[in-house]
Amino acid sequence: MRFYSVIVCLVSFVLSVRALHFEVEAVEATRAPTCIRDFVTEGQLVVVSVHSSGSSGDGQKLNMFIRDSVGNEYRNKKDFAGDLRVAFTAHASAAFDVCFQNVLVRKGKSLSREIELDIEAGSAARDWNAIQAAEKLKPVELELRKIEELTDEIVGELEYLKAREERLRDTNESTNRRVRNFSVAIIIALIALGAWQLTYLRNYFKAKHII
């Protein structure tokens, strides 16, 4: 029972929400946005919850977009305030950015918005209360279900890392093979050029009766 309690606490810690609290200053539209980066695997559920201070018409416009490193855009929200919740399924195993751009509308003032950002991915993003109510699970059964899904995610991530390592190894081996073949080709070309030069000089000297 004590061991089970330790496991439950560990899983609860792993499944905890990754919350950030920061401030975005209102600047010119040409300035680069403030971005938070995370990584997800293909087909993984992601829920992004945002709470911002301020209100529309307060002299600043807060824009947000979510985009991954391979070009997929999941949300583009302009001029929002208050609460915003975005749920999406990752199209690829890649890093994704949650970016905020606070555009200064009313000149001459120093304005900013406070942002509270929560990012949940995988099993942590699921509505476990709804699952418990729908399937009539006991608390212990619910925790075991969380552990099971978290284990499946860990196994999936390990398989992805293994496949990625195999691809990198194949790329390295292919590069080494090409470099080796290129080096051999250069050596053969140099030997052939040297032999041709010796033959040419020998024939030239013989034609001039030097040797």
C-alpha positions as CSV (number, residue, x, y, z in Angstrom):
1,M,0.0,0.0,0.0
2,R,2.9,2.3,0.8
3,F,4.5,1.5,-2.5
4,Y,1.2,2.2,-4.3
5,S,0.9,5.6,-2.6
6,V,4.4,6.5,-3.8
7,I,3.5,5.5,-7.4
8,V,0.3,7.6,-7.2
9,C,2.2,10.7,-5.9
10,L,4.9,10.2,-8.6
11,V,2.3,10.0,-11.4
12,S,0.4,13.0,-10.0
13,F,3.6,15.0,-10.1
14,V,4.3,13.9,-13.7
15,L,0.7,14.7,-14.8
16,S,0.8,18.1,-13.1
17,V,0.1,21.1,-15.2
18,R,3.1,23.0,-16.5
19,A,2.0,26.6,-15.6
20,L,3.9,29.8,-16.4
21,H,3.2,33.3,-15.3
22,F,4.9,36.1,-17.1
23,E,4.4,39.7,-18.5
24,V,4.2,40.7,-22.1
25,E,5.1,44.4,-22.7
26,A,3.1,46.3,-25.4
27,V,5.6,47.2,-28.2
28,E,5.6,48.0,-31.9
29,A,4.0,45.4,-34.3
30,T,7.4,44.8,-35.9
31,R,9.0,43.5,-32.7
32,A,9.4,39.7,-32.3
33,P,6.8,37.9,-30.3
34,T,7.3,36.2,-26.9
35,C,7.2,32.4,-27.4
36,I,7.1,29.4,-25.1
37,R,8.3,26.1,-26.7
38,D,7.3,22.6,-25.9
39,F,7.6,19.2,-27.7
40,V,4.8,16.7,-28.6
41,T,4.7,13.4,-30.5
42,E,2.4,12.8,-33.4
43,G,-1.2,12.2,-32.5
44,Q,-0.8,13.5,-29.0
45,L,-3.6,15.6,-27.4
46,V,-2.5,19.1,-26.3
47,V,-4.6,21.6,-24.3
48,V,-3.3,25.2,-23.9
49,S,-5.1,27.4,-21.4
50,V,-4.4,31.1,-21.3
51,H,-5.5,33.8,-18.9
52,S,-4.6,37.4,-19.6
53,S,-5.1,40.6,-17.7
54,G,-6.6,43.7,-19.2
55,S,-9.5,44.2,-21.6
56,S,-10.2,45.0,-25.2
57,G,-9.7,48.7,-26.0
58,D,-7.2,49.4,-23.2
59,G,-4.6,50.7,-25.7
60,Q,-3.0,47.4,-26.5
61,K,-3.9,44.3,-28.6
62,L,-2.8,40.9,-27.5
63,N,-2.4,38.3,-30.3
64,M,-1.6,34.7,-29.9
65,F,-0.7,31.9,-32.3
66,I,0.4,28.3,-31.9
67,R,2.6,26.8,-34.6
68,D,5.0,23.8,-34.8
69,S,8.4,23.6,-36.3
70,V,7.2,21.9,-39.4
71,G,4.8,24.7,-40.3
72,N,1.4,23.4,-38.9
73,E,-0.6,26.2,-37.4
74,Y,-3.1,25.2,-34.7
75,R,-4.5,28.6,-33.7
76,N,-4.2,32.2,-34.5
77,K,-6.2,34.5,-32.2
78,K,-6.0,38.3,-32.5
79,D,-6.9,41.0,-29.9
80,F,-8.1,38.8,-27.1
81,A,-8.3,39.3,-23.3
82,G,-9.4,37.1,-20.4
83,D,-9.5,33.4,-20.8
84,L,-8.7,31.3,-23.9
85,R,-8.6,27.6,-24.2
86,V,-7.1,25.8,-27.2
87,A,-7.2,22.0,-27.8
88,F,-5.5,20.3,-30.7
89,T,-4.0,17.0,-31.8
90,A,-0.4,17.2,-33.0
91,H,0.1,16.5,-36.7
92,A,3.7,15.6,-36.3
93,S,6.4,14.8,-33.7
94,A,7.9,18.2,-33.4
95,A,8.4,21.2,-31.2
96,F,5.6,23.7,-31.1
97,D,5.6,27.4,-30.0
98,V,2.9,29.3,-28.2
99,C,3.6,32.9,-29.1
100,F,2.2,36.2,-27.8
101,Q,2.5,39.5,-29.4
102,N,1.3,42.6,-27.5
103,V,0.9,45.5,-30.0
104,L,0.9,49.0,-28.6
105,V,-2.0,51.0,-29.9
106,R,-2.1,54.0,-27.6
107,K,1.3,55.8,-28.0
108,G,3.0,57.5,-25.1
109,K,2.1,54.9,-22.4
110,S,3.9,52.0,-20.9
111,L,1.5,49.1,-21.1
112,S,1.7,45.4,-20.6
113,R,-0.4,42.3,-20.1
114,E,0.1,39.6,-17.5
115,I,-0.2,36.1,-18.9
116,E,-0.9,32.9,-17.1
117,L,-0.2,29.9,-19.4
118,D,-1.0,26.2,-18.8
119,I,0.1,23.5,-21.2
120,E,-1.1,20.0,-20.8
121,A,-0.2,17.2,-23.2
122,G,-1.0,13.5,-23.5
123,S,-2.8,11.8,-20.6
124,A,-2.6,15.0,-18.6
125,A,-4.8,16.8,-21.1
126,R,-7.7,14.4,-20.8
127,D,-10.8,15.2,-18.8
128,W,-10.4,12.5,-16.1
129,N,-13.4,13.7,-14.2
130,A,-15.6,13.1,-17.2
131,I,-14.0,9.7,-17.8
132,Q,-14.5,8.7,-14.2
133,A,-18.2,9.7,-14.4
134,A,-18.8,8.0,-17.7
135,E,-17.1,4.7,-16.9
136,K,-18.0,4.8,-13.1
137,L,-14.5,4.3,-12.0
138,K,-13.4,4.1,-8.4
139,P,-10.5,6.5,-7.3
140,V,-8.1,3.6,-7.3
141,E,-9.2,2.4,-10.7
142,L,-8.9,6.0,-12.0
143,E,-5.3,6.3,-10.7
144,L,-4.4,2.9,-12.3
145,R,-5.9,4.1,-15.6
146,K,-3.7,7.2,-15.4
147,I,-0.6,5.1,-14.7
148,E,-1.5,2.8,-17.6
149,E,-1.8,5.7,-20.1
150,L,1.3,7.4,-18.8
151,T,3.2,4.1,-19.2
152,D,2.0,3.8,-22.8
153,E,3.1,7.4,-23.5
154,I,6.6,6.7,-22.1
155,V,6.9,3.5,-24.2
156,G,5.8,5.5,-27.2
157,E,8.3,8.2,-26.6
158,L,11.1,5.6,-26.1
159,E,10.1,3.9,-29.4
160,Y,10.2,7.3,-31.1
161,L,13.6,8.1,-29.7
162,K,14.8,4.6,-30.8
163,A,13.6,5.2,-34.3
164,R,15.1,8.6,-34.4
165,E,18.5,7.2,-33.2
166,E,18.3,4.6,-35.9
167,R,17.7,7.2,-38.6
168,L,20.6,9.3,-37.3
169,R,22.8,6.3,-37.3
170,D,21.8,5.4,-40.8
171,T,22.5,9.0,-41.9
172,N,25.9,9.0,-40.2
173,E,26.9,5.7,-41.8
174,S,25.7,6.9,-45.2
175,T,27.7,10.1,-44.8
176,N,30.8,8.2,-43.7
177,R,30.5,5.8,-46.7
178,R,30.2,8.7,-49.2
179,V,33.2,10.5,-47.6
180,R,35.2,7.2,-47.8
181,N,34.2,6.6,-51.5
182,F,35.0,10.2,-52.3
183,S,38.5,10.0,-50.7
184,V,39.2,6.7,-52.5
185,A,38.1,8.4,-55.8
186,I,40.5,11.3,-55.1
187,I,43.4,9.0,-54.4
188,I,42.8,7.0,-57.6
189,A,42.5,10.2,-59.6
190,L,45.8,11.6,-58.1
191,I,47.6,8.3,-58.8
192,A,46.3,8.3,-62.4
193,L,47.3,11.9,-62.9
194,G,50.8,11.2,-61.5
195,A,51.2,8.2,-63.8
196,W,50.1,10.2,-66.8
197,Q,52.5,13.0,-66.0
198,L,55.4,10.6,-65.7
199,T,54.5,8.9,-69.0
200,Y,54.1,12.3,-70.7
201,L,57.5,13.6,-69.4
202,R,59.2,10.4,-70.3
203,N,57.9,10.5,-73.9
204,Y,58.8,14.3,-74.1
205,F,62.4,13.8,-73.0
206,K,62.7,10.8,-75.4
207,A,61.4,13.0,-78.2
208,K,64.0,15.7,-77.4
209,H,66.7,13.0,-77.1
210,I,67.4,14.1,-73.5
211,I,67.2,10.5,-72.2
